[in-house]
């Protein structure tokens, strides 16, 4: 199979011909149909994941067709089209049995703790606990986003911070996860304001029906959001993992507001100097989130299939495996609107 290997941080991925993966007894081997290129992959590419041994095949946001099935698997057959969350939980530990698969102590994360989906084929262990059937007719490029950015945003808004209709939702960061959170927020009946430093992203969000946008390069973006929302957002989403956007998200809330940290802090942002006086005086609630339990797919898919949530505008670029290096390097600076998805694994 063809695969893209990260040999050393911040170098071009090497396109290599590798043996097909072995099928796990409790898992499947997928023919990968699409794999998103995510900011989390950029953290790995940039050397911010020192615990990941190299060389490694990145890619954790995927969908595919089952081509092999392990002898312990009961729910899946060759030919099934499936998706999976990027956290592959065991399904049997106390946390998993309680529905909290994202904190499973023995979780497997393709692209980080196991070979990922920047490849023609991918071994997915723990299939019965994690796979979900791909809805008929769903574009594989869109389905790939249901492995990380969309599902993470969905769980952040509905499983963690409990967004309610009519509330003001402030999104700090207009990348893939920020755009997903904004579209989901609108579908859930919230009023949404997005802040970013790239005007093109803000214009794109506005064209999709987002209520208001703020260019954070301007004067006092926090004050602008407080003016727009009449005193502050009810819920703020930090979607980049940066200190400055985390501070702004906290400060943009009204009293008794909630903030959910969706962006992955890495590198210099692992430790942040945050205004805890704002948390204290505003009596704020701060949530962390990472991924989504697989059992929450049906509610999200129902919203999409029912026509209430159109995520297709998120898919901006369909690229080849050999284009992944350039897409990863682009995260070093401001990126254009939408997300890039690998759909051609032959070159």
N, C-alpha and C positions, 0 to 999 in steps of 0.2 A: 504494500500500500504506500501511497505518497503521504508524507507528513511533514510538518514544519517544526523544526527543532530549535529551541533556544540553547545555544552552546555556552555563551557568555553574556552577561548583562549588557544592554545597550549596543548590541551588534545585530546585524541582519539575521533573521531566522534562516536556517539551512533547510532547503527542500531536499528530503532524502527519501529513498525507497527502503522501507522497513518491512519486516515480517508482519503479517496480520496478527492482531492480539489473540491470545488464547481466551476461550470462553470460560468465565468463572462458573463453578458448579451452581451458584445461586443467582447467576446473572445471565446477560445476553451480550452478543456482539452486534453493534449497529453499523449499518452503512450510513454514514453521516450525510444528511441532506443539506444542513446549513449550520453554521456556527457563528455567533456574534463575536465581534472584537470589542472587548469591554475595557473600561478603565482599570479593573482589577487585573486584567492581563498586562496592562501597562505597568502596574506596580511590580509584577514579576519581571517583565522585560527590563525595567529600570533598576533592578537590583535591590528592591525594597522588601524582598521576601527571602532573606538569607537562609531560612530553614529548608527551602525547597532545593533538593539536589539537582544539579545540572549535569548533562543535558536533560531537558524536559520538553514535552509537547504541551504547549499552552492550550487553552480553550475549555470553557466550562459552561457555555451558553448554547445548547445544541438541541437538535431533533434528528431523528433518523428512522430507518426501517430495520426491523429485527431480521438478522441473517443467520444467527446461531442462538440456540437456547440451551442453558445448562440443565443438567438432569434434576436439579432440585426446584426448578422454576415451575409454578403451577398455573400462572395467570396469562402467560404470553406465548405466542406462536410465531414461527417464521412468517414474515410478511406484514406483521403489525407495524403501524406507524406510531411512534411514541415520542414523548417529551419527558424530561425529568428535571427536578430542581438541582442546582449545582451542589447542594449538600446531600450526599447519599447516606442516609441514616440507617442504623442497624434494624430498626423497627421492633426491637424486642426489649431494650433496656427500660428502666422505669421512666426516663424522660420521654422516650419514644412512645411508650404505652400511654403516657399522659397527654400526648399530642404535641409535645415540644421537640420535634425531630431536629430542629436547627441547633439544639445544644447537645445532641448525642455525643458522648465522649469518644466514640470510635468512628466518627463520621469520616467519610472518604470524599475528597473534593477533586474531581478531574481537573487536570491542568496544574494542580498544586501538589497534592499528596499521591496522585496517580496520573498516568498519561492522559492528556486531554484530547479535545475534539478538533484541533487544527490538523485533521487527518481524515483519510477516506474511511477508516473504520475505528470504532471505539468500543472497548469492553466496559460494560456497565454492571458492576456487581449489585447484589441486593435488589434485584429487579422487582420482585413482588412488593417490596416495601416502598418503592420510589417511582416507578414508571407510571405514566398516565397516557391514555390513548389520545392521539392527535385527532382533533375534530376533522371530519370529512371536509375537504375543500379549503382548509386553512393553509395559507401560504407558508411553506417551510421557513422562509426568512423571518416572518413574523413569529412563527412558533418557536424559533430559536431564542427570541427575546423573552419568551416565557420561562426560560431557565434561570434568568438572573434579574435583569433590570426591571421588567414588568412585575414579576412575582415579588421581588424585594419591595418595590413600591406599594404593591397591593397589600402585602402583609404589614408594612409600616403604617399604612393609613387605616386599615380595617382590623388587623389583628393586634396591633400594639397601641396606637394612639387614638383609635376610635373616632375618626372624622365623622361629623354629623352634617346633614343637609343644612344649608344656610350659613354655615360657618365660613370664616375667612381662612384660607390656606395660603401661606406664604412659602414659595419654593425658592431656595437659594442655590442656584446652579441649574443651567438649562441644557445640560447634557442628556444622555439617554435616560438615566434614572430620574432626572428632574422633569423631563418632558413626559415620561410615563406617569409620574406622580401627578403632574398637572392634568393630564387627560383623564386619569382615574378620578381625581378630585372633582372635575366637572361632571363626570358620569354619575358620581355619588351625590350631586346636588350642592356642592360647595361653591363658593366664590373664590377665584384663584388669582393671585398675583405672583409673578415670577421676576426674580432679580438675576442678572447675569452681566458680564462685562462685554459680551459680544452682541452688538445690536442686531446682527443678522438672526441670531437665535431668538431674540426677543420678538422681532418682527414675524418670524415663523410661528412662534407660540401664539401671538395675537391673531394670526390668520387662521388658527385652529380653534378660536373661540375662547382663549384665555382672557379673563376679564381685564387685567391690567398688567403692565410690565414696567420694570424700573431698571435703567442702566446703572449698574453699581459703580461705574467709573465717575458718575456725576456726584454732585454735592449731596451728602447726607442721605444715602439710600435707605437707611433705617427710618429716618424721619419721613421720607416719601411714602414708605409702606404704611407707617402709622397714620399718615394723612389719608391715604387711599382707603384704609380699613376702618377709619373712624376710631383710632386709639390703639390699634395693634391687632395682629392676627390671632385667631384662636389656636391655630396649629401652624408650626413652622417645620419645614423639612430642610435639613442640611444635606445636600446631594453631591458634595464634592470631597469631603474629608479634609478640608483646609481649616486652619485656625481662624482666619478672618471671616469666613462664611459661617462658621459655628458661632462666633461672637455675634455677628450680625443677626443670625437666626434667633438667638436668645433675646437680643435687645429689641427685635421687631415684634415681640409678643405683647399682648395685653395682659393685665394681671389675671392670674389663674390659668394662663395659657400653657400649651404643651409644645415641646419640641422633640422631634425624633431624629436621631443621628443615623442617617442612611449612608452617607458617604463614608468610605473606608479610610480612616486615618493611617498614614504610613509615612516612613521616612522621618523628616523633620516635624511632621504633624502628629506623631504618636503621642507626644506630650504637648499639651496646649495650656496656655495661660488664659483662663476663662474668667469672666466677671460673675463670680458666685454671689456677689451682692445683689445682682439683678435677679438671680434665682430666689434668693432669700426674700427680698422686698416684694417681688412680684408673685411670690408663692407659686413658682412655676414647676411643672412636671417635665422631667427629661427622660426620654426613652432611648435605649439602644436597640438596634435591629440588625439582623443579618440573614438574608435568604427567606425562604418560606417553607413550611411543612408541606409535603406532597398532598396531604389530605385536604388542603385548601384549594386545590386546583378546580374542583367542580364549580364553586361559587364564582371564581374569576371567569372560567370558560362560559358559564351561563350568561354573565353580563356581556361578554364579547359576542356570543352566538345570538343573543337576543337583540343585538343591534344597538345597545345603549353605549357601547364603548368601541370606538374605531381607532385601533392602534396602527393601522397601515401607514399613516403619514410618518411614523417614526423611522421607517426603513428608507434611508437616504441613498445608500450605496451597496450594490451587490458586487462583490469583488472575488478575485481568484486567491488561492492559497498563497501564491507568490506576492500578492499585494499586502499581506498582513504586516510585514515589517514596516512599510511606509505608514500604514494606519496606526500602528503602535507608536511610532516616533511622533506622529502628529499630536498625540496627547501631551507632548511637552509644551505646547502653546495652545492658543485659542483654536478650537475646532469648529467646523461648520455645523449647521443644524442636522439633527437626525443621527442615526447609527449606521455603521458599516457591518455587513454580514457576508461571511464567506459562503458562496453558493457553488463555486467551481473548484473542485479539489483535484482536477487533472493537471494543473500547471501552477 
